[in-house]
Structures are given as C-alpha cells and as structure tokens.
Amino acid sequence: MTDVAWIAVDWGTSHVRAWLMRADGTVLDRRSSAQGMGSLDRAGFEPALRALVGDALPAPVLACGMVGSRQGWAEAPYAAVPCAPPSAAEAVRVTGTDLDVRILPGVKQVKPADVMRGEETQIAGFLAMSPGFDGVICLPGTHTKWAHVSAGEIVSFRTAMTGEMFALLSEQSVLRHSVGDGWDADSFAAGVDQSLSRPEGLAAALFSLRAEGLLDGLPGDAARARLSGLLVGAELAAMRPYWLGQQVALIGAEALSSAYAEALKTQGVPSQMADAEEMTLAGLTAAYTQIYGEAA
Amino acid sequence: MTDVAWIAVDWGTSHVRAWLMRADGTVLDRRSSAQGMGSLDRAGFEPALRALVGDALPAPVLACGMVGSRQGWAEAPYAAVPCAPPSAAEAVRVTGTDLDVRILPGVKQVKPADVMRGEETQIAGFLAMSPGFDGVICLPGTHTKWAHVSAGEIVSFRTAMTGEMFALLSEQSVLRHSVGDGWDADSFAAGVDQSLSRPEGLAAALFSLRAEGLLDGLPGDAARARLSGLLVGAELAAMRPYWLGQQVALIGAEALSSAYAEALKTQGVPSQMADAEEMTLAGLTAAYTQIYGEAA
C-alpha cells in the first residue's frame, strides 16, 4: 500500500485503533482489534501491529495511549503539568524492531497525584482545531478526565473512575439483579440531582436501587439510569472546581457525552461536544507534522 | 445423633452454617459449607441440607438469611419497620419436604426502601443478651447495615454496600495494580478522615491511589488501607444521622468491626463489639424457644 505515508495508532488497554494516512492528511483506511496493551507482553506488540497493519508497513508509526506505559511496548515518561500536550519531539522511539514506531508520552500531575495516557493527545487534537480555547475539557469514559486548559497548556487535571464503577456495580454487584439494559432520562437526572445535592449520601443511595427493585418493582431501565446518574452526580460534586461557572468541552463517545451534557445543563453549565476518535486522530496528526513536516 | 434437639441454620448467599443444638442450649457440633443460596435452585436446598447435617435429621430446623428470599427455598415475607425482629410465630414452614424446616422472615423499610435478611436475627440475638439496649447497631459486612433500635424494636435502618465496593475496587478495578495484601492503620485513618471531611471528593480520591502508586511508589499496604478508609468514611458520612452523639454496638467479624470501631473513635463515638456468629446463634435460639419452649 504505497499510498500510506504514515500510520496513526491509538493503543489503549483493551483495544488498538489504527488509521492508514495519506500524505495529504486524509484517511485511507481504519482498522481496529482487541489486542490492547492489557492482553500483550512486551514481545507481543510487534506481532499485534503487523497483524493489524502489516500491509502498510514499513510506513512510520506514531502511537499514543497505554502502549507507552511501563507495561507497554516502550515506556514514554510522563510530562508534568503545567505543560502543553506532549509534542512529537518528546516521543519515544521503540528499540529492538526494524520498524519506525514512536510513542507519545502521557501527562502527570504531582499533587494531587494523577496521570493520563491518550487523553492528552485528544486534548492536543481539540486544541489543534480550536487554537484559542481557554476553559475546561472533560473526557468521559472508563476513567473520566477533567482538565483545565489555558494558553495551549494543560494547567491541572483530575480523574474519576465513574465508568469503571458503573460497569462493576451494574454487572458484578448485587445491583445487577435490579439493573436492566435500557435508559430513562428522568431517572438519570434524578440521580445526578440526588448526588449533587447530597454527595455524602451516596453510600446509602446505591443499595436503595436494589431495595426499590425488590419492594417497589423499580423498572430495570430506571435503576440503570439512576445508578449512572448517582455516579455522574458524585463525579460532578468532586469536580465542581473544574466546571463551576465555566464552559465545558466534552470529548467522548456520543451517548456518554450527551449524558454528561444533560447533567451539566441541570447545573446551568453549557457544553460543546467533540468526537473522541476524531480528536485522537487530529492530535496524532498534529504531532506527526511536528516530526515530519506538512509535506511528509 | 439422638442428642440433637434442633438445628440452627444461617443460610446466606455464599455460605451455609449449621449448629447442632442440645436441648439444654449447648452446641454439639458446628458445620458449614459453600452451598449458599446463590449457588442453589429450589430443588437444591434439601440435598444441601442433608449433605451438611443429614446425620442429625429429622431434628427440626430453624433457619435465617437469604434462604428465605424469593430465590431461596421458601419465601418468608419481610416484616416492616418499626417492628421487633421477626418472631418464630412468623417463621414460614417449608413445604414439599418431610423435614421440619422453618425460615425466619427478613425485615424491610418502605421509605427509604431497604431490606435485610439475616441481620435481624443477629439483632434479635443481641437484644436477647442485652434486653434493655436502646441505641444504634452497626453490622459491618458485604452490605453493612445500620439500625436504630429502641424498646426492643428496629425503628429504622439503612444499608451501605461498602464491603462489596471494597472487594470490587481492590480486586477487579484498575486499583488492583496498586492495592496490596497488608494493612496500615494510619492510612486507614487518613482515608476515613478524608471522606468524612470531604465526602463530595470521593470520586476523585479513588483514582489517586493508582496515580500515587505509579508516581510516588505508594506501598500496597497503605493503598489497601486508605481505600478501605475512604469507603468506610463515605459510609460514615452517609450514616451520620445514625451514629452522631450515639453509642454504637458493632456486630461483625472481629477485624472488620475493629476497623469500624477505630473509625468511629476518630469521631468521638464509643462502640462495643459483639461476634456475628454468636449473635446469629443467640437469635436463632431465642426464636426456637418461642416455638418449642425452654424445655424442648
């Protein structure tokens, strides 16, 4: 595939996504597989990459995400806030392979301690498309990140494990017996409001979902949406210093970002939404042009 | 085994415990197995009981716990607070068997919705041994219960899923990489204090354990104890109306009850401890004598 100028890779814990890029910045093909960092040892990364995009190699590869963690292909040490999203100059070249693979660093915060890997590239992509942006970026997901961005730098950020908590509670705790597959927007809003107005009540509010299921026949849709609302509300309570009186840019999957947008709206906070995959690709593209130039 | 006057059974979700009782109230033998309610369908209970105590049958059996739930051997409908712990007169006789098996009901609260099965029998046992008790009983466990008890009745109660949350987060979430096997009392106290003074910060505080593990080398013992402290502190924040200005009786496993006692002590709340198994047996014994009389 001689049209491939380079390969953009978002290599997370559970998945890997690749874009085969033309020199003009357009996408020739998109690929993905479940060979995430979490399922690979160090020797497994090159075969996984070849299995996914072998026909486009040896085009140079620029990757972000958990592939750069200590358990990844090569460790790309964190940049520390306040800092711009790591540039291509800070990318780590993977050794022990004939391929040209570079991995972008993650970002850390010393106090309160926090880390991100992959989200900094989405932030870079967002900034590439909105260069003057000054405000708060929220990246909803398994581990939702909230970042204060100003003058092109990540000033501070925090992580809430809301997505992971929701998955564990709805699929593996006693609440799984009461939680269904559907959604009920009013129940979500009620959960958000309950946690925001009484964040100290969360520990007792969760089991009520089970008890109401048993005693009152609480529908599964309502239970699922209220559980999500209680957890997102608890996250918003923790992140109030980030969003209070701010505009928030949401970068994430559409359904999840919409839920966050609804929750923020109840607090009078306006938000805009951007697609996570698009921002990742924009961030990788911005970094690639830093290395190889526009005309590469 | 002709010495066996009756069999006391605590049949929970994951385990079943049985005591072979002499007529004079002493224990001839203790047995237990992993054939809890959760692993049995309705036809499985009698074989499981025979496997555990077949040599002592057909002595009458009095049971408490999840065996009386809708998914149990026979449903024993909840009594509603305010009420005394259900008496033997309310026990449900299991049909479809030659055995004499009776199951004690659980207790429900209509609003806020809540349920217990098994803990009411521990409360009954505690009241049998401390008849004039007026105050708050906390039963730490997978689903910790807080009950206000007065004049021999359960007035109100709430449940916090603290034990289950701790197990899920420490064993299955990303925090498992940072959490060790040991314990550090100062870290537990710090977690309790953090959640009690800033309960709204919990969502962000949890991921810090992972980040401090990565960036600061936070020891696994400290991470495990702080995680427990954060969750117990969040529970105490939710249950403040129960313990504030009260004496608390803790009924549970010794290590867990001690942790709760320490946490309460930091808030100036005195507590006493009672063993969960002893209280269960005392409660079942009190109910048995209601049916068959002291000299049965």
Boltz contact constraints between the chains, C-beta under 6 A:
constraints:
  - contact:
      token1: [A, 108]
      token2: [B, 215]
      max_distance: 6.0
  - contact:
      token1: [A, 112]
      token2: [B, 208]
      max_distance: 6.0
  - contact:
      token1: [A, 113]
      token2: [B, 208]
      max_distance: 6.0
  - contact:
      token1: [A, 113]
      token2: [B, 211]
      max_distance: 6.0
  - contact:
      token1: [A, 113]
      token2: [B, 212]
      max_distance: 6.0
  - contact:
      token1: [A, 113]
      token2: [B, 215]
      max_distance: 6.0
  - contact:
      token1: [A, 114]
      token2: [B, 211]
      max_distance: 6.0
  - contact:
      token1: [A, 115]
      token2: [B, 211]
      max_distance: 6.0
  - contact:
      token1: [A, 115]
      token2: [B, 214]
      max_distance: 6.0
  - contact:
      token1: [A, 158]
      token2: [B, 204]
      max_distance: 6.0
  - contact:
      token1: [A, 159]
      token2: [B, 207]
      max_distance: 6.0
  - contact:
      token1: [A, 160]
      token2: [B, 203]
      max_distance: 6.0
  - contact:
      token1: [A, 160]
      token2: [B, 204]
      max_distance: 6.0
  - contact:
      token1: [A, 161]
      token2: [B, 206]
      max_distance: 6.0
  - contact:
      token1: [A, 161]
      token2: [B, 207]
      max_distance: 6.0
  - contact:
      token1: [A, 164]
      token2: [B, 173]
      max_distance: 6.0
  - contact:
      token1: [A, 168]
      token2: [B, 168]
      max_distance: 6.0
  - contact:
      token1: [A, 173]
      token2: [B, 164]
      max_distance: 6.0
  - contact:
      token1: [A, 199]
      token2: [B, 199]
      max_distance: 6.0
  - contact:
      token1: [A, 199]
      token2: [B, 200]
      max_distance: 6.0
  - contact:
      token1: [A, 200]
      token2: [B, 199]
      max_distance: 6.0
  - contact:
      token1: [A, 200]
      token2: [B, 237]
      max_distance: 6.0
  - contact:
      token1: [A, 200]
      token2: [B, 238]
      max_distance: 6.0
  - contact:
      token1: [A, 201]
      token2: [B, 238]
      max_distance: 6.0
  - contact:
      token1: [A, 203]
      token2: [B, 160]
      max_distance: 6.0
  - contact:
      token1: [A, 203]
      token2: [B, 234]
      max_distance: 6.0
  - contact:
      token1: [A, 203]
      token2: [B, 235]
      max_distance: 6.0
  - contact:
      token1: [A, 203]
      token2: [B, 238]
      max_distance: 6.0
  - contact:
      token1: [A, 204]
      token2: [B, 158]
      max_distance: 6.0
  - contact:
      token1: [A, 204]
      token2: [B, 160]
      max_distance: 6.0
  - contact:
      token1: [A, 204]
      token2: [B, 238]
      max_distance: 6.0
  - contact:
      token1: [A, 206]
      token2: [B, 161]
      max_distance: 6.0
  - contact:
      token1: [A, 207]
      token2: [B, 159]
      max_distance: 6.0
  - contact:
      token1: [A, 207]
      token2: [B, 161]
      max_distance: 6.0
  - contact:
      token1: [A, 208]
      token2: [B, 112]
      max_distance: 6.0
  - contact:
      token1: [A, 208]
      token2: [B, 113]
      max_distance: 6.0
  - contact:
      token1: [A, 211]
      token2: [B, 113]
      max_distance: 6.0
  - contact:
      token1: [A, 211]
      token2: [B, 114]
      max_distance: 6.0
  - contact:
      token1: [A, 211]
      token2: [B, 115]
      max_distance: 6.0
  - contact:
      token1: [A, 212]
      token2: [B, 113]
      max_distance: 6.0
  - contact:
      token1: [A, 214]
      token2: [B, 115]
      max_distance: 6.0
  - contact:
      token1: [A, 215]
      token2: [B, 108]
      max_distance: 6.0
  - contact:
      token1: [A, 215]
      token2: [B, 113]
      max_distance: 6.0
  - contact:
      token1: [A, 234]
      token2: [B, 203]
      max_distance: 6.0
  - contact:
      token1: [A, 235]
      token2: [B, 203]
      max_distance: 6.0
  - contact:
      token1: [A, 237]
      token2: [B, 200]
      max_distance: 6.0
  - contact:
      token1: [A, 238]
      token2: [B, 200]
      max_distance: 6.0
  - contact:
      token1: [A, 238]
      token2: [B, 201]
      max_distance: 6.0
  - contact:
      token1: [A, 238]
      token2: [B, 203]
      max_distance: 6.0
  - contact:
      token1: [A, 238]
      token2: [B, 204]
      max_distance: 6.0
